[in-house]
């Protein structure tokens, strides 16, 4: 994962193209923020879906996505269209990441909504609208005919998406987060669930809670791939190796490694050698 802030486009492109040539690296990720959430608050931050489409056109093998799209930034029908376009551009390599949006107690994330004239609703609204967005997006990707949708948070008339994504029935849906309410949305809608790492007892407890929510609605918990985001230190990779081992032992086999900028030359091969093979 390369956070597209406080870094140049050429640097991110270099890392992704390096990773595209390393078979041990299976997927690559950006995040979805409109302003930096770390470092210089006035520094550069690239719009995630635009950048993802550019990177999709210049890679050939990696699966790719945003970890995760803020459902607060774009209306779901528009987001479905954007994601379908990226899936086509990538030749069917999109993993569709989505989440409720930034938590309200993160001021550097909260400010980007005010700066772009975007509403920031309460927690209940963010959960309800995320569930409806997942329903609408999936229907747009699969419906052969226009349809209407009259939800509590989303209203559409004559909704239709063409072209459809290349992947059938649709790109895997990755939902990121850890709250109990969000895990209920994961149980109903996700193919992959991602959680920030760092506290393995909590990660394991949240995974068990997701198992319970799946059982309540009759879904096999094994249908949902468990994914975790882990930070990387170039000078001391041992803690990351230990975290990878702990995560895989806990059933998390989809590992996202957050690379800090600046990126050393050959960082993708370094990741494969020092973190993947060594773990």
MISENU-392403 format. One line per field, with one value per residue (C-alpha): residue number from 1; residue in one letter; x, y, z. Coordinates in nm, 2 decimals, decimal comma. Example, Ala and Ser with C-alpha at 12.3 -4.5 7.8 and 13.67 -1.06 7.14 Angstrom:
BEGIN
num = [1  2] $
residuo = [a  s] $
X = [1,23  1,37] $
Y = [-0,45  -0,11] $
Z = [0,78  0,71] $
***
This chain:
BEGIN
num = [1  2  3  4  5  6  7  8  9  10  11  12  13  14  15  16  17  18  19  20  21  22  23  24  25  26  27  28  29  30  31  32  33  34  35  36  37  38  39  40  41  42  43  44  45  46  47  48  49  50  51  52  53  54  55  56  57  58  59  60  61  62  63  64  65  66  67  68  69  70  71  72  73  74  75  76  77  78  79  80  81  82  83  84  85  86  87  88  89  90  91  92  93  94  95  96  97  98  99  100  101  102  103  104  105  106  107  108  109  110  111  112  113  114  115  116  117  118  119  120  121  122  123  124  125  126  127  128  129  130  131  132  133  134  135  136  137  138  139  140  141  142  143  144  145  146  147  148  149  150  151  152  153  154  155  156  157  158  159  160  161  162  163  164  165  166  167  168  169  170  171  172  173  174  175  176  177  178  179  180  181  182  183  184  185  186  187  188  189  190  191  192  193  194  195  196  197  198  199  200  201  202  203  204  205  206  207  208  209  210  211  212  213  214  215  216  217  218  219  220  221  222  223  224  225  226  227  228  229  230  231  232  233  234  235  236  237  238  239  240  241  242  243  244  245  246  247  248  249  250  251  252  253  254  255  256  257  258  259  260  261  262  263  264  265  266  267  268  269  270  271  272  273  274  275  276  277  278  279] $
residuo = [x  x  x  x  x  x  x  x  x  x  x  x  x  x  x  x  x  x  x  x  x  x  x  x  x  x  x  x  x  x  x  x  x  x  x  x  x  x  x  x  x  x  x  x  x  x  x  x  x  x  x  x  x  x  x  x  x  x  x  x  x  x  x  x  x  x  x  x  x  x  x  x  x  x  x  x  x  x  x  x  x  x  x  x  x  x  x  x  x  x  x  x  x  x  x  x  x  x  x  x  x  x  x  x  x  x  x  x  x  x  x  x  x  x  x  x  x  x  x  x  x  x  x  x  x  x  x  x  x  x  x  x  x  x  x  x  x  x  x  x  x  x  x  x  x  x  x  x  x  x  x  x  x  x  x  x  x  x  x  x  x  x  x  x  x  x  x  x  x  x  x  x  x  x  x  x  x  x  x  x  x  x  x  x  x  x  x  x  x  x  x  x  x  x  x  x  x  x  x  x  x  x  x  x  x  x  x  x  x  x  x  x  x  x  x  x  x  x  x  x  x  x  x  x  x  x  x  x  x  x  x  x  x  x  x  x  x  x  x  x  x  x  x  x  x  x  x  x  x  x  x  x  x  x  x  x  x  x  x  x  x  x  x  x  x  x  x  x  x  x  x  x  x  x  x  x  x  x  x] $
X = [0,00  0,13  -0,05  -0,08  0,02  0,34  0,49  0,51  0,31  0,63  0,74  0,42  0,42  0,77  0,68  0,37  0,56  0,83  0,57  0,40  0,71  0,74  0,51  0,51  0,33  -0,03  -0,21  -0,14  -0,35  -0,40  -0,61  -0,90  -0,83  -0,86  -0,61  -0,31  -0,38  -0,02  0,28  0,24  -0,13  -0,09  0,12  0,01  -0,26  -0,39  -0,75  -0,76  -0,98  -0,82  -0,47  -0,59  -0,71  -0,37  -0,19  -0,43  -0,34  0,03  0,04  -0,05  -0,07  -0,14  -0,49  -0,55  -0,79  -0,85  -0,83  -1,09  -1,32  -1,50  -1,87  -1,92  -1,72  -1,92  -2,29  -2,30  -2,43  -2,15  -1,90  -2,03  -1,97  -1,62  -1,53  -1,67  -1,45  -1,14  -1,22  -1,24  -0,92  -0,73  -0,86  -1,06  -0,82  -1,02  -1,08  -1,36  -1,27  -1,53  -1,59  -1,81  -1,56  -1,33  -1,42  -1,53  -1,26  -0,98  -0,95  -0,71  -0,95  -1,26  -1,13  -1,13  -1,51  -1,55  -1,29  -1,47  -1,83  -1,91  -2,16  -2,04  -2,34  -2,35  -2,24  -2,58  -2,62  -2,28  -2,36  -2,71  -2,59  -2,29  -2,53  -2,75  -2,46  -2,33  -2,68  -2,71  -2,36  -2,39  -2,73  -2,59  -2,31  -2,54  -2,88  -2,95  -3,22  -3,26  -3,42  -3,55  -3,43  -3,61  -3,41  -3,37  -3,04  -3,03  -3,30  -3,24  -3,47  -3,38  -3,04  -2,82  -2,45  -2,30  -2,03  -2,04  -1,73  -1,53  -1,54  -1,84  -2,06  -1,88  -1,54  -1,48  -1,61  -1,36  -1,51  -1,26  -1,32  -1,36  -1,68  -1,95  -2,20  -1,97  -1,91  -2,28  -2,25  -1,94  -2,14  -2,40  -2,20  -1,82  -1,61  -1,30  -1,29  -0,99  -0,89  -0,60  -0,34  -0,14  -0,35  -0,38  -0,61  -0,86  -0,82  -0,89  -1,19  -1,33  -1,29  -1,48  -1,76  -1,78  -1,82  -2,11  -2,28  -2,24  -2,40  -2,70  -2,79  -2,70  -2,38  -2,07  -1,80  -1,54  -1,69  -1,53  -1,15  -0,98  -0,74  -0,51  -0,31  0,03  0,29  0,65  0,98  1,27  1,53  1,37  1,16  1,15  0,84  0,65  0,76  0,64  0,31  0,26  0,32  0,07  -0,19  -0,17  -0,18  -0,51  -0,66  -0,57  -0,42  -0,47  -0,19  -0,16  0,18  0,18  0,50  0,62  0,75  1,01  1,03  1,38  1,49  1,38  1,14  0,90  1,17  1,29  0,93  0,93  1,27  1,26  0,89  0,71  0,98  1,12  0,78] $
Y = [0,00  0,34  0,63  0,89  1,19  1,38  1,19  1,24  1,06  0,93  0,77  0,58  0,47  0,34  0,13  -0,01  -0,11  -0,27  -0,46  -0,57  -0,75  -0,94  -1,24  -1,28  -0,94  -1,01  -0,68  -0,30  -0,03  0,34  0,52  0,76  1,10  1,44  1,61  1,47  1,30  1,30  1,53  1,88  1,95  2,15  1,89  1,70  1,44  1,27  1,18  0,80  0,68  0,90  0,78  0,42  0,44  0,58  0,30  0,04  0,14  0,11  -0,23  -0,57  -0,83  -0,68  -0,67  -0,32  -0,10  0,17  0,07  0,20  0,43  0,68  0,62  0,99  1,13  1,01  0,91  0,53  0,52  0,75  0,54  0,22  0,39  0,49  0,15  -0,03  0,20  0,11  -0,26  -0,23  -0,02  -0,28  -0,58  -0,71  -0,66  -0,44  -0,52  -0,28  -0,13  0,07  0,19  0,43  0,72  0,88  0,86  1,19  1,21  1,23  1,61  1,59  1,36  1,55  1,87  1,74  1,72  2,08  2,19  2,02  2,10  1,74  1,66  1,47  1,28  1,10  0,74  0,58  0,76  0,64  0,28  0,28  0,46  0,22  -0,08  0,08  0,18  -0,18  -0,30  -0,03  -0,07  -0,45  -0,41  -0,15  -0,39  -0,69  -0,55  -0,60  -0,33  0,02  0,01  0,24  0,24  0,41  0,36  0,56  0,71  0,65  0,73  0,65  0,66  0,47  0,36  0,17  0,10  0,04  -0,08  -0,34  -0,45  -0,72  -0,94  -1,16  -1,14  -0,83  -0,72  -0,85  -0,62  -0,52  -0,35  -0,19  -0,11  -0,26  -0,13  -0,37  -0,19  -0,20  -0,58  -0,64  -0,47  -0,68  -1,00  -0,92  -0,76  -0,82  -1,08  -0,95  -0,78  -0,56  -0,43  -0,21  -0,43  -0,35  -0,51  -0,88  -0,97  -0,70  -0,82  -1,18  -1,07  -0,87  -1,16  -1,39  -1,12  -1,13  -1,51  -1,46  -1,20  -1,43  -1,72  -1,50  -1,44  -1,79  -1,70  -1,92  -1,71  -1,88  -1,70  -1,38  -1,35  -1,19  -0,91  -0,70  -0,38  -0,38  -0,10  -0,15  -0,02  -0,04  -0,02  -0,28  -0,54  -0,79  -0,66  -0,67  -1,03  -1,12  -0,94  -1,13  -1,46  -1,37  -1,26  -1,57  -1,79  -1,60  -1,68  -1,35  -1,45  -1,13  -0,91  -0,54  -0,39  -0,01  0,13  0,47  0,73  0,80  0,47  0,31  0,19  -0,17  -0,15  -0,41  -0,67  -0,58  -0,65  -0,99  -1,08  -0,94  -0,97  -1,22  -1,50  -1,44  -1,47] $
Z = [0,00  -0,10  0,07  -0,21  0,01  0,07  -0,23  -0,61  -0,87  -1,04  -0,71  -0,67  -1,03  -0,99  -0,69  -0,85  -1,17  -0,96  -0,77  -1,09  -1,18  -0,85  -0,85  -0,47  -0,44  -0,54  -0,48  -0,45  -0,27  -0,24  0,03  -0,02  0,13  -0,03  0,20  0,39  0,72  0,82  0,77  0,62  0,62  0,30  0,12  -0,19  -0,17  -0,49  -0,56  -0,52  -0,80  -1,06  -0,96  -0,94  -1,30  -1,41  -1,23  -1,36  -1,72  -1,65  -1,47  -1,60  -1,32  -0,98  -0,83  -0,72  -0,52  -0,26  0,10  0,14  -0,05  0,17  0,11  0,22  -0,08  -0,38  -0,45  -0,48  -0,84  -0,94  -0,75  -0,92  -1,26  -1,16  -1,03  -1,34  -1,55  -1,35  -1,37  -1,75  -1,77  -1,55  -1,75  -1,46  -1,17  -0,94  -0,57  -0,48  -0,14  0,05  0,40  0,60  0,58  0,83  1,20  1,35  1,61  1,35  1,29  1,00  0,82  0,92  0,78  0,42  0,42  0,53  0,28  -0,01  0,09  0,17  0,45  0,75  0,90  1,23  1,29  1,24  0,90  0,79  0,87  0,71  0,40  0,36  0,36  0,10  -0,11  -0,12  -0,23  -0,50  -0,63  -0,67  -0,84  -1,08  -1,17  -1,24  -1,34  -1,72  -1,71  -1,55  -1,20  -0,93  -0,58  -0,29  0,02  0,34  0,23  -0,15  -0,41  -0,77  -1,08  -1,39  -1,25  -1,50  -1,54  -1,88  -1,93  -1,65  -1,48  -1,66  -1,35  -1,30  -1,12  -1,00  -0,85  -0,50  -0,24  0,03  0,34  0,58  0,95  1,30  1,47  1,56  1,34  1,04  1,10  1,05  0,71  0,63  0,72  0,46  0,18  0,19  0,01  0,19  0,53  0,62  0,96  1,07  1,26  1,56  1,83  1,76  2,05  1,93  1,57  1,67  1,89  1,60  1,36  1,61  1,63  1,25  1,26  1,50  1,28  0,98  1,17  1,27  0,90  0,78  0,60  0,61  0,78  0,56  0,26  0,38  0,34  0,64  0,55  0,77  0,72  0,88  0,89  0,76  0,88  0,63  0,91  1,14  0,95  1,23  1,40  1,07  1,00  1,35  1,28  0,95  1,13  1,40  1,15  0,93  1,24  1,33  0,98  0,81  0,48  0,29  0,41  0,31  0,39  0,43  0,28  0,42  0,18  0,06  -0,11  -0,15  -0,49  -0,54  -0,24  -0,40  -0,42  -0,07  0,05  -0,12  0,02  0,37  0,46  0,24  0,20  0,55  0,72] $
***
